[in-house]
Amino acid sequence: MFRRNAPSRDERDSTSEDAATATSDVPSERIAPAYAAVPGRMWVPRSRGAVAGIALILLGLWGALIPFVGPYFSFSFEPDEAWVWTSARGWLEVLPGAVTFAGGVLLLLSANRAVASLGAWLGVFGGAWFIVGPVLAPVLNIEDPGNPTASRPVIAALQQLAFFEGLGALILFFAAAALGRRSLRSHRDVRRAQRPAAADTPPVPGSTTSS
């Protein structure tokens, strides 16, 4: 009775030893579990801030350059001269435009949650300064931005919105939307980050793939 059972035990022992040897020959990185590829909490897909980043870049360029190129097509504030530097243009238009542009670049290029959030906050600060800057200019001893050069009230109101309040509101909208989206970490983001790692992981030798 014991003799008949002995060969079967020997076969099982040899089979387990062969399997252990085959597994030991496989590098550890090849048999890493799938959950090792889960990205960190600071990772966020770049596509999530792409639209807001491009919008902030364009709006920042508009805000910083329109006071210098607007006189070419009679769309400007006083003084109605192209490429003339004044302290009002520097503090109230070029500065917030440059800050907004930098925030858009960070949003568009960064996949780090903290860096991208910094870009969104830069957009918030730039947009807010476009709105409140002209109001605080006398308090901060900044030169007055002047008045719109248009004689018609409708065009003058459009210039005021395009240079300051309306522009700042648009920047605030895109920056706040980007800040909210960058603060989320969805299950889809984790699955998307796992795809490249799963594709690069070679199969374990001896494993079978069901068709």
Secondary structure, DSSP 8 states (H G I E B T S, - for coil): -HHHHHHHHHHHHHHHHHHHHHHHHS-GGGG--GGGG---TTB--GGGGHHHHHHHHHHHHHHHHHHHHGGGGT--BSS--TT---HHHIIIIIHHHHHHHHHHHHHHH--BHHHHHHHHHHHHHHHHHHHHHHHHTTTTT------BS-SSHHHHHHHHHHHTHHHHHHHHHHHHHHHHHHT---HHHHHHHHHHHHHHS---TT-----
